[in-house]
Amino acid sequence: MREELSGTINKIKLLIETDVNLGIDEYYLMDNDSRALKVRRLEELRGEVLKCRKCALSKTRNNVVFGEGDPDADLLFVGEAPGRDEDLAGRPFVGRAGKLLTKIINAMGLTREKVFIANILKDRPPANRNPKEEEIDACRGYLLRQIEIIEPKVICALGTFAAQVLLKVDTPISRLRGKFYDYHNIKFMPTYHPAYLLRNSEGKKPVWEDMKKIMNELGLKNNDSSSCS
């Protein structure tokens, strides 16, 4: 084993010496390799989350809702926690609110496959109650690692809970939304949750204004005829 390792090291040294002689002194990771690495890291993290027993929610869940989308996504949507539909499907935002979020994403000229969608909690709180502090603490690290792996250019927090937890404030979402914040050197835009829009249609216009700011930040074409209605 030691001899094989020594031989591999010598081959690498020889390659480097050859490149130096040719004037090559910089190396770049190919995009495909970078994407493959992100996929692998996300799958490894998913495996950890599937086995997680850090809080009592692991005893009541049907499925872990890890999140889904493009590992190279420029835009990451973050919600509060899975609901009943998500818990049964094991996927984020698949109920009525999820269908509205999909419409919003499509109106931006994107698809669910081109963004990444996740929640702060990976398990559903019983009866959709508010998450407890210990549940947030247990799951927070998983989301932070997702962010670290994906490296989005913009994070959009959906709803009061996600915005307040990530920004560590208690300011109402009505005052938080509409402008970018800095979150670990990433542009962070809070907006209303799609579930809120199902009950309050007047919120759709300000949400679309928030989405247009995100589109501008990402260099996406802004078609004013589009909307999230």
Sequence and secondary structure as in RCSB ss.txt:
>XXXX:A:sequence
MREELSGTINKIKLLIETDVNLGIDEYYLMDNDSRALKVRRLEELRGEVLKCRKCALSKTRNNVVFGEGDPDADL
LFVGEAPGRDEDLAGRPFVGRAGKLLTKIINAMGLTREKVFIANILKDRPPANRNPKEEEIDACRGYLLRQIEII
EPKVICALGTFAAQVLLKVDTPISRLRGKFYDYHNIKFMPTYHPAYLLRNSEGKKPVWEDMKKIMNELGLKNNDS
SSCS
>XXXX:A:secstr
 HHHHHHHHHHHHHHHHHHHHTT       HHHHHHHHHHHHHHHHHHHHT  SSGGGGT SS    EE TT SE
EEEES   HHHHHHTSSS SHHHHHHHHHHHHTT  GGGSEEEES SS  GGG    HHHHHHHHHHHHHHHHHH
  SEEEEESHHHHHHHHT    HHHHTTS EEETTEEEEEE  HHHHHH GGGHHHHHHHHHHHHHHHT    TT
    
